[in-house]
Amino acid sequence: MEHDGWVKGLAVTKDGKRILSGGKDRVLKAWDVETHQPIAKWGGHHGFISCIATSPDDQLVASGDYKGRIVIKEMKEGGRIKHAIETGWHIMMVHSICFSPDGTKLASGHVDKMIRVFDVENGNLIQLGPIQGHSGWVTSVVWSLDGSQLFTASNDRSIRFWDTETGQAIGDPLTGHTQAFSSISLSPDGTKLAGASWDTTVRFWGTDSGDPIGEPLQHETGIEVVTFSPSGEFVACGEQSGKVSIWRVPWWDDSKKVIAYAQLLGRAVSHSHCHFRHLNRCWTCVLLKCFLSALLTDVVCSSRL
């Protein structure tokens, strides 16, 4: 699973069968999760690919690049381009994109400090226009589960909430990090946000109250990405050093351990036909091993790329 140069954007389809990747070579590639073999290779970008997102029904994939272009492709139609949206010159680099829960809208965060929301059907900017309020690059955009709000993070060290009908800010910005936000992730139940920063910590906030939750998770180097596990029990964090670490979230109820362990064990058994002779060469195996270890020992599991 390789590109010609560094990889910046990654996504996994909702059915868990395909990985999508893109980066310096400006090519969007699709890979089979089990065999790690390429399925498709698509063009359409003039700049380095910076971010990738899939629609809720896995029919579409969107990718943004360093020159401000957003390409929406139809995965079931051989990667046919549905829309190629030009948001501006290279100063409008697309940092982050995310489909709305119903798949009808696509939100994007940009270097020009703006948030844009597009109609997926016609590719047009929706009527509320570019949303502004951050004083730095918008590095991450996430929808609330019901689609009524957008959560955005910036290198101005804040998270902001937005009403998706009016484009107006909701409440005060969430703060706490001492350096730029690199990534945010919404918990599966929609009640909490995890924020990763170059200040070497991951912090948590409640989406209803905006209050911080628990103590920051301290790492050795700046963090580029954070994401919740499907169960909501863990967060996986990717550091600038190349280390990937997995932590149990501070509010997890230990009574849920048995159910979570059984679910993960089932996944491990279903993946037992892995083609890799050495376990540590398969990232699915590595992550499953880490999750199972964390369940049993309550300690952080980490692996270095």
Residue frames as qw, qx, qy, qz and C-alpha x, y, z in Angstrom:
[[0.000, 0.890, 0.456, 0.000, 0.00, 0.00, 0.00],
 [0.470, -0.366, 0.087, 0.798, 2.18, 2.81, -1.27],
 [0.337, 0.918, 0.194, -0.071, 2.06, 6.20, -2.97],
 [0.647, 0.369, -0.011, 0.667, 4.75, 8.08, -4.82],
 [0.058, 0.467, -0.223, 0.854, 5.52, 10.46, -1.95],
 [0.062, 0.027, 0.718, -0.693, 3.99, 11.27, 1.41],
 [0.251, -0.502, -0.767, -0.311, 0.35, 10.51, 2.25],
 [0.074, -0.152, 0.296, -0.940, -1.78, 13.24, 3.84],
 [0.636, -0.070, 0.045, -0.767, -5.40, 12.08, 3.49],
 [0.132, 0.023, -0.991, 0.012, -6.90, 8.78, 4.69],
 [0.630, -0.066, 0.166, -0.756, -10.46, 7.48, 5.01],
 [0.097, 0.011, 0.995, 0.004, -12.18, 4.14, 5.52],
 [0.426, -0.246, -0.517, -0.700, -15.55, 3.35, 3.96],
 [0.575, -0.335, 0.316, -0.676, -18.42, 2.83, 6.37],
 [0.962, -0.004, -0.140, -0.234, -18.66, -0.84, 5.45],
 [0.580, -0.647, 0.488, 0.080, -15.01, -1.27, 6.52],
 [0.900, 0.224, 0.335, 0.165, -14.00, -2.88, 3.22],
 [0.612, 0.592, 0.085, 0.518, -11.93, -0.13, 1.58],
 [0.427, -0.636, -0.048, 0.641, -9.23, 2.33, 2.54],
 [0.445, 0.826, 0.192, 0.286, -8.90, 5.55, 0.54],
 [0.585, -0.542, 0.066, 0.600, -5.61, 7.45, 0.47],
 [0.480, 0.785, 0.160, 0.357, -4.04, 10.45, -1.20],
 [0.528, -0.688, 0.034, 0.497, -1.13, 12.83, -0.91],
 [0.184, -0.651, 0.347, 0.650, 1.83, 14.29, -2.74],
 [0.266, -0.013, 0.792, 0.549, 1.32, 12.33, -5.99],
 [0.378, 0.205, -0.051, -0.901, -2.18, 13.92, -6.40],
 [0.490, -0.024, -0.779, -0.390, -3.74, 10.48, -6.93],
 [0.649, -0.254, 0.381, -0.608, -6.66, 9.12, -4.92],
 [0.381, 0.199, -0.895, -0.122, -6.25, 5.38, -4.39],
 [0.800, -0.279, 0.116, -0.519, -8.68, 2.76, -3.07],
 [0.197, 0.372, -0.899, 0.119, -7.37, -0.38, -1.35],
 [0.778, -0.289, -0.495, -0.256, -8.95, -3.64, -0.20],
 [0.454, -0.710, 0.372, -0.388, -8.74, -3.78, 3.60],
 [0.925, -0.244, 0.285, -0.065, -8.18, -7.53, 3.84],
 [0.888, 0.255, 0.153, 0.350, -5.73, -8.10, 0.96],
 [0.305, -0.723, 0.137, 0.604, -4.12, -4.62, 0.96],
 [0.464, 0.171, 0.604, 0.625, -4.29, -4.72, -2.84],
 [0.122, 0.269, -0.078, -0.952, -5.23, -1.65, -4.93],
 [0.409, 0.519, 0.739, -0.134, -8.80, -1.53, -6.21],
 [0.367, 0.836, 0.335, 0.233, -8.81, 1.78, -8.07],
 [0.447, -0.305, 0.034, 0.841, -6.70, 4.83, -8.85],
 [0.215, 0.843, 0.474, 0.136, -8.30, 8.18, -9.68],
 [0.383, 0.119, 0.022, 0.916, -7.02, 11.58, -10.78],
 [0.099, -0.818, -0.506, -0.255, -8.74, 14.97, -10.79],
 [0.419, -0.850, -0.083, 0.307, -6.43, 17.05, -8.62],
 [0.507, 0.756, -0.137, 0.391, -3.88, 19.68, -9.63],
 [0.109, -0.714, 0.505, -0.472, -2.45, 20.04, -6.13],
 [0.208, 0.148, -0.918, 0.305, -1.36, 17.65, -3.38],
 [0.586, -0.487, -0.536, -0.363, -4.33, 15.86, -1.79],
 [0.003, -0.410, 0.533, -0.740, -4.77, 17.08, 1.78],
 [0.423, -0.005, 0.661, -0.620, -8.00, 15.43, 3.04],
 [0.337, -0.067, -0.825, -0.448, -10.53, 12.72, 2.16],
 [0.439, 0.038, 0.596, -0.672, -14.08, 11.92, 3.33],
 [0.098, -0.174, -0.907, -0.370, -16.71, 9.36, 2.35],
 [0.492, -0.276, -0.143, -0.813, -20.47, 9.89, 2.26],
 [0.556, -0.235, 0.611, -0.512, -22.64, 8.07, 4.83],
 [0.901, 0.228, 0.227, -0.289, -23.88, 5.60, 2.19],
 [0.591, -0.336, 0.603, 0.417, -20.38, 4.97, 0.75],
 [0.639, 0.647, 0.400, 0.117, -21.56, 6.09, -2.69],
 [0.325, 0.899, -0.064, 0.286, -19.35, 9.19, -2.85],
 [0.711, -0.346, -0.101, 0.604, -15.83, 10.15, -1.88],
 [0.135, 0.979, 0.029, 0.148, -14.69, 13.76, -1.57],
 [0.759, -0.173, -0.030, 0.628, -11.09, 14.94, -1.56],
 [0.028, 0.997, 0.028, -0.072, -9.54, 18.38, -1.07],
 [0.809, 0.206, -0.019, 0.551, -6.16, 19.66, -2.17],
 [0.478, -0.427, -0.091, 0.762, -3.48, 22.27, -1.56],
 [0.118, 0.077, 0.349, 0.926, -4.76, 24.46, -4.40],
 [0.345, 0.171, 0.316, -0.867, -8.28, 24.81, -3.04],
 [0.549, 0.070, -0.581, -0.597, -9.98, 22.22, -5.24],
 [0.543, -0.061, 0.721, -0.427, -12.60, 19.81, -3.89],
 [0.420, 0.167, -0.733, -0.509, -13.43, 16.78, -6.03],
 [0.670, -0.021, 0.549, -0.500, -16.51, 14.64, -5.37],
 [0.280, 0.268, -0.834, -0.393, -16.41, 11.24, -7.08],
 [0.862, -0.068, 0.033, -0.500, -18.97, 8.47, -7.49],
 [0.302, -0.464, 0.832, -0.012, -17.24, 5.34, -6.17],
 [0.681, 0.203, 0.689, -0.141, -19.79, 2.92, -7.63],
 [0.637, 0.750, 0.150, -0.096, -19.38, 4.49, -11.08],
 [0.826, 0.256, 0.030, 0.502, -15.66, 3.89, -11.52],
 [0.447, -0.423, -0.101, 0.782, -14.69, 7.11, -9.79],
 [0.230, 0.634, 0.437, 0.595, -16.62, 9.35, -12.18],
 [0.178, -0.077, -0.283, 0.939, -16.31, 12.99, -11.10],
 [0.028, -0.733, -0.679, 0.025, -19.64, 14.33, -9.91],
 [0.004, 0.994, 0.077, 0.076, -18.30, 17.80, -9.07],
 [0.661, 0.047, -0.136, 0.737, -14.94, 19.55, -9.20],
 [0.186, -0.942, -0.277, -0.017, -15.30, 22.63, -7.00],
 [0.524, 0.344, -0.161, 0.763, -12.77, 25.45, -7.27],
 [0.396, -0.805, -0.392, 0.205, -12.71, 27.40, -4.00],
 [0.012, -0.986, 0.143, 0.085, -9.87, 29.74, -4.98],
 [0.458, 0.690, -0.530, 0.181, -6.12, 29.98, -5.32],
 [0.680, 0.064, -0.664, 0.305, -3.60, 27.97, -3.32],
 [0.045, -0.283, 0.499, -0.818, -4.12, 30.29, -0.31],
 [0.719, -0.171, 0.050, -0.672, -7.51, 28.57, 0.03],
 [0.300, 0.229, -0.925, 0.045, -5.92, 25.15, 0.70],
 [0.774, -0.345, -0.239, -0.475, -8.54, 22.69, 1.90],
 [0.078, -0.472, 0.778, -0.407, -7.51, 21.41, 5.32],
 [0.226, 0.090, 0.912, -0.329, -10.53, 19.28, 6.19],
 [0.486, -0.053, -0.425, -0.762, -13.80, 18.04, 4.66],
 [0.169, 0.094, 0.907, -0.375, -16.79, 16.18, 6.12],
 [0.291, -0.326, -0.678, -0.591, -20.15, 15.02, 4.75],
 [0.491, -0.269, 0.271, -0.783, -23.28, 15.87, 6.73],
 [0.414, -0.071, 0.867, -0.270, -25.01, 12.90, 8.43],
 [0.690, 0.476, 0.443, -0.319, -27.69, 12.79, 5.71],
 [0.623, 0.027, 0.559, 0.547, -25.10, 13.08, 2.93],
 [0.348, 0.828, 0.413, 0.150, -26.67, 16.17, 1.32],
 [0.028, 0.984, -0.154, 0.087, -23.97, 18.69, 2.32],
 [0.832, 0.079, -0.181, 0.519, -20.19, 18.83, 2.44],
 [0.272, -0.959, 0.045, 0.058, -18.36, 21.13, 4.86],
 [0.778, 0.313, -0.133, 0.528, -14.78, 22.25, 4.33],
 [0.424, -0.853, 0.000, 0.304, -12.18, 24.13, 6.39],
 [0.653, 0.652, 0.038, 0.384, -9.59, 26.35, 4.70],
 [0.601, -0.059, -0.151, 0.782, -6.32, 28.22, 5.09],
 [0.035, 0.456, 0.143, 0.878, -8.17, 31.52, 4.54],
 [0.072, 0.002, 0.648, -0.758, -9.83, 31.01, 7.99],
 [0.588, 0.053, -0.107, -0.800, -13.22, 30.25, 6.38],
 [0.397, 0.106, 0.903, -0.125, -15.66, 27.36, 6.60],
 [0.423, 0.205, -0.410, -0.782, -17.64, 26.54, 3.47],
 [0.525, 0.154, 0.793, -0.268, -20.67, 24.28, 3.07],
 [0.241, 0.243, -0.618, -0.708, -21.61, 22.89, -0.34],
 [0.813, 0.174, 0.223, -0.508, -24.74, 21.25, -1.71],
 [0.470, -0.251, 0.814, 0.233, -23.65, 17.74, -2.72],
 [0.619, 0.518, 0.590, -0.029, -26.30, 17.43, -5.43],
 [0.479, 0.854, 0.156, 0.130, -25.35, 20.53, -7.45],
 [0.730, 0.073, -0.094, 0.673, -21.93, 21.39, -6.04],
 [0.054, 0.751, 0.078, 0.653, -22.93, 24.96, -5.17],
 [0.178, 0.070, -0.574, 0.796, -22.03, 26.89, -2.03],
 [0.186, -0.642, -0.743, -0.006, -25.18, 26.93, 0.09],
 [0.019, 0.844, 0.275, 0.459, -26.89, 30.24, 0.78],
 [0.543, -0.816, -0.087, 0.175, -25.36, 30.99, 4.16],
 [0.407, 0.841, -0.285, 0.214, -22.03, 31.55, 2.31],
 [0.601, 0.249, -0.576, 0.495, -18.55, 31.19, 3.79],
 [0.612, -0.755, -0.234, -0.040, -18.62, 31.13, 7.59],
 [0.474, 0.476, -0.388, 0.631, -16.00, 33.21, 9.32],
 [0.601, -0.758, -0.023, -0.253, -15.07, 33.68, 12.96],
 [0.872, -0.270, 0.042, 0.406, -11.74, 31.91, 13.41],
 [0.012, 0.949, -0.245, -0.195, -8.60, 34.04, 13.37],
 [0.230, -0.515, 0.782, 0.264, -6.42, 31.22, 12.04],
 [0.369, 0.172, -0.799, -0.443, -6.50, 28.34, 9.56],
 [0.813, -0.124, 0.213, -0.528, -9.49, 26.02, 9.97],
 [0.059, 0.458, -0.885, -0.068, -7.80, 22.66, 10.45],
 [0.026, -0.134, -0.990, 0.040, -10.75, 20.34, 11.20],
 [0.508, -0.063, -0.060, -0.857, -14.52, 20.26, 10.58],
 [0.075, -0.133, -0.983, 0.101, -17.03, 17.79, 12.07],
 [0.459, -0.364, -0.345, -0.734, -20.87, 17.67, 11.95],
 [0.458, -0.165, 0.637, -0.598, -23.06, 16.97, 14.96],
 [0.245, 0.093, 0.963, 0.069, -24.96, 13.70, 14.71],
 [0.342, 0.661, 0.625, -0.237, -28.23, 15.43, 13.83],
 [0.466, 0.407, 0.397, 0.678, -26.58, 17.80, 11.36],
 [0.100, -0.934, -0.333, -0.084, -27.78, 20.93, 13.15],
 [0.298, -0.906, 0.236, 0.186, -24.29, 22.06, 14.17],
 [0.757, 0.498, -0.278, 0.318, -20.77, 22.18, 12.81],
 [0.645, -0.708, 0.135, 0.255, -17.76, 21.85, 15.12],
 [0.646, 0.678, -0.141, 0.321, -14.57, 23.44, 13.79],
 [0.691, -0.585, 0.059, 0.420, -11.02, 23.67, 15.11],
 [0.417, 0.881, -0.066, 0.214, -8.31, 26.12, 14.17],
 [0.697, 0.093, -0.296, 0.647, -4.68, 27.00, 14.70],
 [0.133, -0.636, 0.119, -0.751, -6.05, 29.99, 16.64],
 [0.143, 0.121, -0.852, 0.489, -6.23, 27.40, 19.49],
 [0.470, 0.094, 0.426, -0.768, -10.02, 27.26, 19.65],
 [0.066, 0.303, 0.918, 0.247, -13.01, 25.05, 18.78],
 [0.317, 0.138, 0.094, -0.934, -16.18, 26.81, 17.66],
 [0.303, 0.390, 0.866, -0.079, -19.77, 25.63, 17.27],
 [0.161, 0.149, -0.314, -0.924, -21.93, 26.87, 14.36],
 [0.592, 0.400, 0.525, -0.463, -25.64, 26.72, 13.56],
 [0.366, -0.004, 0.746, 0.557, -25.81, 25.05, 10.13],
 [0.244, 0.739, 0.620, 0.102, -29.04, 26.82, 9.19],
 [0.006, 0.990, 0.119, -0.071, -27.87, 30.38, 9.89],
 [0.677, 0.457, -0.210, 0.538, -24.07, 30.11, 9.93],
 [0.245, -0.821, 0.201, -0.475, -24.04, 31.91, 13.28],
 [0.318, 0.302, -0.786, 0.436, -21.68, 30.98, 16.10],
 [0.720, -0.534, -0.360, -0.258, -23.16, 29.15, 19.10],
 [0.748, -0.635, -0.061, 0.184, -21.74, 30.04, 22.52],
 [0.126, -0.888, 0.420, 0.140, -18.16, 30.89, 23.32],
 [0.647, 0.496, -0.579, 0.003, -15.12, 29.19, 21.74],
 [0.917, -0.393, 0.002, 0.065, -13.69, 26.17, 23.55],
 [0.285, 0.794, -0.475, 0.249, -10.12, 26.73, 24.64],
 [0.845, -0.487, 0.220, -0.020, -7.41, 25.00, 26.66],
 [0.870, 0.175, 0.121, 0.445, -4.68, 24.09, 24.22],
 [0.304, -0.786, 0.132, 0.522, -1.54, 26.25, 24.21],
 [0.118, -0.330, 0.632, 0.691, -0.74, 25.59, 20.54],
 [0.485, 0.192, -0.395, -0.756, -2.69, 24.99, 17.32],
 [0.789, 0.102, 0.511, -0.326, -5.42, 22.39, 17.00],
 [0.024, 0.332, -0.807, -0.487, -4.55, 19.77, 14.43],
 [0.375, -0.152, -0.836, -0.370, -7.63, 17.54, 14.63],
 [0.477, -0.121, 0.487, -0.722, -10.96, 17.01, 16.39],
 [0.309, -0.088, -0.912, -0.254, -13.16, 13.91, 16.64],
 [0.595, -0.275, 0.079, -0.751, -16.76, 13.48, 17.80],
 [0.298, -0.137, 0.907, -0.265, -17.61, 10.57, 20.10],
 [0.096, -0.186, -0.890, -0.404, -20.00, 7.96, 18.61],
 [0.097, -0.643, -0.734, 0.197, -22.84, 9.13, 20.88],
 [0.191, 0.701, 0.275, 0.629, -22.25, 12.75, 19.86],
 [0.467, -0.851, -0.241, -0.012, -21.83, 14.05, 23.42],
 [0.560, -0.689, 0.216, 0.406, -18.09, 14.68, 23.53],
 [0.578, 0.789, -0.182, 0.097, -15.30, 16.15, 21.41],
 [0.788, -0.361, 0.161, 0.472, -11.65, 15.13, 21.48],
 [0.326, 0.939, -0.107, 0.013, -9.13, 17.74, 20.38],
 [0.856, -0.092, 0.084, 0.503, -5.51, 17.07, 19.37],
 [0.057, 0.994, -0.085, -0.044, -2.86, 19.76, 19.39],
 [0.651, 0.534, -0.357, 0.405, 0.77, 20.41, 18.63],
 [0.262, -0.711, 0.429, -0.492, 1.15, 21.16, 22.36],
 [0.269, 0.241, -0.924, 0.122, 1.49, 17.35, 22.84],
 [0.278, 0.108, 0.769, -0.565, -1.92, 16.86, 24.51],
 [0.260, -0.362, -0.728, -0.521, -5.39, 15.57, 23.70],
 [0.174, 0.062, 0.515, -0.837, -8.25, 17.25, 25.56],
 [0.083, -0.429, -0.872, -0.219, -11.98, 16.52, 25.85],
 [0.223, 0.033, 0.187, -0.956, -15.10, 18.71, 26.03],
 [0.314, 0.445, 0.807, -0.226, -18.84, 18.10, 26.36],
 [0.137, 0.287, 0.547, 0.774, -20.78, 19.16, 23.28],
 [0.236, -0.766, -0.566, -0.191, -23.81, 20.32, 25.31],
 [0.442, -0.838, -0.164, 0.273, -22.06, 22.29, 28.04],
 [0.456, 0.802, -0.219, 0.319, -18.74, 23.07, 26.37],
 [0.528, -0.758, 0.363, -0.124, -17.04, 22.17, 29.65],
 [0.334, 0.534, -0.776, 0.024, -13.68, 20.35, 29.68],
 [0.940, -0.232, -0.044, -0.245, -13.77, 16.68, 30.71],
 [0.943, -0.181, 0.016, 0.278, -11.01, 14.94, 32.63],
 [0.372, -0.727, 0.342, 0.465, -7.30, 15.60, 32.45],
 [0.520, 0.706, -0.369, -0.307, -5.38, 16.07, 29.19],
 [0.969, 0.004, 0.179, 0.172, -3.71, 12.99, 27.69],
 [0.125, -0.863, 0.402, 0.280, 0.00, 13.82, 27.61],
 [0.918, 0.349, 0.075, 0.172, 2.19, 12.64, 24.72],
 [0.680, -0.334, 0.180, 0.627, 5.87, 12.95, 23.89],
 [0.217, -0.061, 0.387, 0.894, 5.52, 15.04, 20.71],
 [0.393, 0.242, 0.002, -0.887, 2.91, 17.13, 18.93],
 [0.466, 0.266, 0.838, -0.100, -0.23, 15.28, 17.83],
 [0.084, 0.125, -0.538, -0.830, -1.44, 15.38, 14.23],
 [0.557, -0.174, -0.523, -0.622, -4.68, 13.39, 14.48],
 [0.249, -0.049, 0.815, -0.520, -7.11, 11.93, 17.01],
 [0.566, -0.091, -0.510, -0.641, -10.11, 9.65, 16.46],
 [0.637, -0.227, 0.515, -0.527, -12.59, 7.77, 18.65],
 [0.060, -0.040, 0.986, 0.147, -12.99, 4.01, 18.40],
 [0.381, -0.295, -0.614, -0.625, -16.44, 2.82, 17.17],
 [0.510, -0.487, -0.693, 0.151, -17.38, 1.84, 20.75],
 [0.152, -0.873, -0.013, -0.463, -16.36, 5.26, 22.13],
 [0.816, -0.550, -0.067, 0.164, -14.16, 3.62, 24.74],
 [0.685, -0.261, 0.205, 0.648, -10.82, 4.59, 23.20],
 [0.346, 0.911, -0.088, -0.208, -9.12, 7.34, 21.27],
 [0.834, 0.078, 0.208, 0.506, -6.26, 6.67, 18.89],
 [0.037, -0.956, 0.091, 0.277, -3.69, 9.44, 18.55],
 [0.819, 0.363, 0.088, 0.435, -1.02, 9.92, 15.88],
 [0.393, -0.800, 0.074, 0.447, 2.09, 11.87, 16.92],
 [0.377, 0.873, -0.277, -0.141, 4.54, 13.84, 14.82],
 [0.285, -0.581, 0.760, 0.063, 7.21, 11.34, 15.86],
 [0.494, 0.200, -0.759, -0.374, 5.37, 8.54, 14.04],
 [0.001, 0.039, 0.925, -0.379, 3.97, 6.89, 17.18],
 [0.529, -0.346, -0.428, -0.645, 0.33, 5.79, 17.29],
 [0.038, 0.053, -0.817, 0.573, -1.07, 5.43, 20.83],
 [0.475, -0.439, -0.606, -0.463, -4.43, 4.22, 22.11],
 [0.020, -0.130, 0.597, -0.791, -5.98, 5.51, 25.35],
 [0.178, -0.562, -0.808, 0.004, -9.12, 4.65, 27.25],
 [0.085, -0.631, -0.140, -0.758, -11.30, 7.76, 27.59],
 [0.064, 0.218, -0.644, 0.731, -11.50, 9.09, 31.18],
 [0.561, -0.087, 0.243, -0.787, -15.29, 8.71, 31.59],
 [0.591, 0.080, -0.728, -0.338, -15.56, 5.07, 30.47],
 [0.751, -0.349, 0.280, -0.486, -17.71, 2.82, 32.63],
 [0.070, -0.414, 0.908, 0.020, -15.80, -0.37, 33.47],
 [0.643, 0.170, 0.659, -0.351, -19.06, -2.35, 33.38],
 [0.690, 0.633, -0.051, -0.347, -18.91, -2.06, 29.57],
 [0.099, -0.627, 0.744, 0.210, -15.57, -3.88, 29.35],
 [0.555, 0.019, 0.832, -0.010, -16.98, -7.38, 28.88],
 [0.617, 0.676, 0.366, -0.170, -19.16, -6.35, 25.93],
 [0.261, 0.881, -0.328, -0.218, -16.36, -4.37, 24.30],
 [0.298, -0.486, 0.811, 0.136, -13.88, -7.22, 24.77],
 [0.639, 0.250, 0.726, -0.040, -16.26, -9.71, 23.18],
 [0.534, 0.813, 0.132, -0.191, -16.81, -7.40, 20.20],
 [0.106, 0.821, -0.533, -0.174, -13.09, -6.89, 19.65],
 [0.475, -0.264, 0.838, 0.053, -12.33, -10.57, 20.12],
 [0.689, 0.493, 0.519, -0.114, -14.93, -11.34, 17.45],
 [0.419, 0.877, -0.171, -0.164, -13.19, -8.93, 15.08],
 [0.185, -0.651, 0.728, 0.114, -9.84, -10.54, 15.84],
 [0.625, 0.045, 0.780, -0.008, -11.20, -14.01, 15.07],
 [0.636, 0.694, 0.315, -0.119, -12.78, -12.80, 11.80],
 [0.278, 0.891, -0.347, -0.088, -9.40, -11.31, 10.84],
 [0.707, -0.447, 0.540, 0.092, -7.49, -14.52, 11.65],
 [0.825, 0.366, 0.353, 0.246, -6.98, -15.25, 7.95],
 [0.020, 0.934, -0.207, -0.292, -4.62, -12.24, 7.64],
 [0.856, 0.483, -0.079, 0.165, -2.15, -12.72, 4.79],
 [0.121, 0.825, -0.464, 0.300, 0.76, -11.18, 6.69],
 [0.788, 0.016, -0.570, 0.234, 3.20, -13.71, 8.07],
 [0.374, -0.050, -0.505, 0.776, 4.39, -11.34, 10.79],
 [0.143, -0.742, -0.639, 0.145, 1.62, -9.83, 12.94],
 [0.226, -0.698, -0.113, 0.670, 3.27, -6.44, 13.39],
 [0.179, -0.073, 0.524, 0.830, 3.32, -5.84, 9.63],
 [0.133, -0.537, -0.699, -0.452, -0.48, -5.68, 9.51],
 [0.068, -0.232, 0.277, -0.930, -1.97, -2.52, 11.05],
 [0.697, -0.342, -0.292, -0.558, -5.37, -4.17, 11.52],
 [0.810, -0.185, -0.514, 0.214, -3.66, -6.81, 13.66],
 [0.361, 0.152, -0.401, 0.828, -1.62, -4.20, 15.52],
 [0.313, -0.325, 0.066, -0.890, -4.67, -2.10, 16.40],
 [0.804, -0.316, -0.375, -0.336, -6.77, -5.12, 17.41],
 [0.722, -0.070, -0.522, 0.448, -3.92, -6.31, 19.63],
 [0.137, 0.228, -0.301, 0.916, -3.62, -2.83, 21.16],
 [0.531, -0.367, -0.114, -0.755, -7.36, -2.52, 21.85],
 [0.853, -0.266, -0.439, -0.088, -7.53, -5.97, 23.45],
 [0.587, 0.042, -0.475, 0.654, -4.43, -5.25, 25.55],
 [0.078, -0.312, 0.183, -0.929, -5.85, -1.93, 26.71],
 [0.696, -0.386, -0.287, -0.533, -9.11, -3.59, 27.73],
 [0.862, -0.232, -0.428, 0.141, -7.27, -6.09, 29.90],
 [0.653, -0.096, -0.309, 0.684, -4.58, -3.89, 31.39],
 [0.113, -0.944, -0.282, 0.128, -5.92, -0.29, 31.43],
 [0.436, -0.548, 0.265, 0.663, -2.59, 0.91, 30.02],
 [0.410, 0.762, -0.184, -0.466, -1.75, 2.88, 26.93],
 [0.813, 0.102, 0.486, 0.305, -0.77, 0.80, 23.92],
 [0.210, 0.854, -0.218, -0.424, 1.51, 2.34, 21.33],
 [0.815, 0.156, 0.417, 0.372, 3.16, 1.33, 18.08],
 [0.077, -0.708, 0.262, 0.651, 5.60, 3.29, 15.96],
 [0.753, 0.633, 0.110, -0.138, 5.28, 3.60, 12.19]]
